[in-house]
Amino acid sequence: MLALPALASCSSGDERSEVPAAAQDVGPAERDRIADGGTLRWAVDTVPTTLNTFQADADATTSRVAGAVLPSLFTLDKTGRPQRNPDYLESAKIVEREPKQVVLYKLNQQAVWSDGRELGAPDFVAQWRALSGKDSAYWTARNAGYERIQKIERGADDLEVRVTFNKPYADWRGLFSPLYPKDVMGAPNSFNDGARNKLKATAGPFQLKELDREDRQVTLVRNPRWWGARPKLDSIVLSAVSRDKRAAALADGTLDLAEIDSPVAERIKKAAHEKKGGAGAGPQSGTGPASASASAAASPSAENDSDDQKAEAAQASRKKADEAIAKYTKEQKGLRAYVVRKSLEPAFTQLALNGETGPLADERVRRAVARALDRQKLAEAVLKPLGLPANPPGSHLALAGQQAYADSSDALGEQNTQEAQGLLADAGWTPGGPLKKDDGTKAGSEADADKKKDKEKTKAEEEDGTKKDKEGDTESGSGSGPESASDGPSGSPSASASESGSESDSESDSEGASDEGAYIVGDNKPGRGAPVSGTGARVMAPAHGTAFQRAVLTGRTEPLNDSDVSAQDRQPGGGGMAGAYAPSGTAAPSSASASASTSASASTSPSASASASTSASASALPGPLAKDGKPLTLRFVLPSGSGSEQLRTVGEKIARMLDRIGIRTEITKVADANYFKDHIASGDYDLALYSWPATAYPATDGRPIYAKPVPASDGSLLVEQNYTRVGTDHINQLFDQAASELDEKAARDLLRQADARIWAAAGSIPLYQRPQLVAAKPSVANAGAFAFASPRYEDIGFKNTAKSGPQNPGKSAQPEKSAKAEKSADPEKSPQADKTEEADQTRKPEAAESESDE
């Protein structure tokens, strides 16, 4: 038995980072340097189905609107720490600790709703009653913290609100942000339906003018009753533009600000280079979208075609190629008008290990998987080509720069092939053991449902009218684009090649370093009815106010950076509160991908799994690992959509790392729309990749993700948001103690202890912080890659006298009218994989360098 690293000391727990790994990049400017007026045209992933962030179908756009039009009593600074918002609060503090905790809020006397009524205790009371969980008539997504309130009453005057808790609550600053008027929260009907399309009253620098689902726009205009600094912009138009159409929309000049994926960022960089007189790498050189068409022009028709037919086909191909090149060239000229602002998103991508059944139910196997991973290499593959810091997160509960951050990864240990193999041997998995004749079952979590899946698969194939080719080897090119090319198989590893630096794999850092995947848990939550083992999973609300972003506790969730996180697809328990991401299930897969992943989704056969991760990489072990006559094969579920290349690329790298210790992976590619709801939330996977957002309130928001699932009365498992099904009673106790500890230092110590045990349990392995890439007109000020910070909407504008965009805030150009017919409002929030060549030319995240292309 190998000794586990000691958890008591958590020596790395003192390794704290005082600053974020990457600074925000927003084109900062003082207010006196910003012009008055103008309309900012800002791309979003969706038109929100509700404006109530506390409902299950709220998404990142819901949070963005709320941040601009509703009170946030505390907002996040650049380090992700909550700060009192003086526009609404003169003070807020704990005034009593015994016998009960009492928080006294003193409101800004100028703070009023748009109907002229003052903010006051009635609004606090209405929100508490709606979210306390005591009245099931309210269709709420979460009640974390509100259930601890005993009473709310008026203080010495109308500007004071006293909140008394029935038990201590450390994360009290996370409550009442956003704060809704009592007209919305005061009754179930108004809560459930009254804020889906409009808000009766607002109290932010902007107010809602129009929510136009037909034109896919939300228009915000200045609030004439706003008492704070006058907004610089006349209006903000949030236009729903899918990720695959953003490059065209930017090139047409119909957007001023848009989150983008790394291929678009690369195009903008090349356009800027061409503008300066550089030799642009256009479609002729194979880097543009026309390269495929150009090659088609050189390909003759079938040999049995007549000369006339060949000539006609060649002419058609040349015409098609010329049109594509002309379109690409025109778009490149349009993209010269933008710069890329970049930072690290407040979210991390993890490898999730389903510990409910199969080999991964054994902690030793989970730890072996974790010890096989070179997290540094994975982080570098994603972030280094983008010029972003590539330091793997050392905590599940905070990111570098946040107050609660401490590296507790020592509790698991660093990458070590020999120790990983030792753990597997200790668990009874030995090489070269006898294998029983395949009876249709697998060693992974899929075993119990195999027969059912076979029936579903057969039915799906019959409906398609043809059998699909199996997508076995992840390196066989079954995926799309870059992922199948440059990452060749590793050489034969020796059993002694144990340390992270000694591996002889040919993983190139230059390969697709797109931002992370768009599967963040929380943006498009899988609906309440999603199969989460019977749980009414509640969505957490980390970092209130950072519109992402977020998303999703993000949100974000997420593929590797960008395709849309509005993909929680109504996460069970959903939660529109800024923060929770659920893997992105939005972007519709390409036709090729769609056919490759039907609803049955399993595109890999058991036989393919034996070679899935490394067909050319022979293990140094005498044979596949086996136990009780079954091979050690894990089902690795990945999204198949066109926006998820980076997730698949990272997944394939992981598969090769696992192959070195004798673990075979069967990669199953599924439709993006089904990835989270039908696989992650339901537990239909062994290994998976998705993201969680960072939060300013880890004691509250981390518990549902990492707490030990408990059996329900009907025999199902209540997992809340712990989709790995891995946890311990001690972890639960530490979260509960931290949530009730009012001494901030003591609370942080408890959270670090909890994080160390989460590492040791090896259900979730943080891999890298997600990239955040935003295309912006150089004149746009105080907006872009916000990183941890909450946007200050009143300070966003255009530098000098520039007023980009239409002066009439009512309508702006519609680059995605056709999307309505496609019914595909589900972009993903993470960049696609991209074979970046000149990473050093990528613009630095520091704000000082962000306008270098102006």
Summary of the structure (lengths in Angstrom):
residues: 854
radius of gyration: 26.4
end to end distance: 60.7
largest distance: 94.2
contacts: 3563
relative contact order: 0.19
helix: 30%
strand: 18%
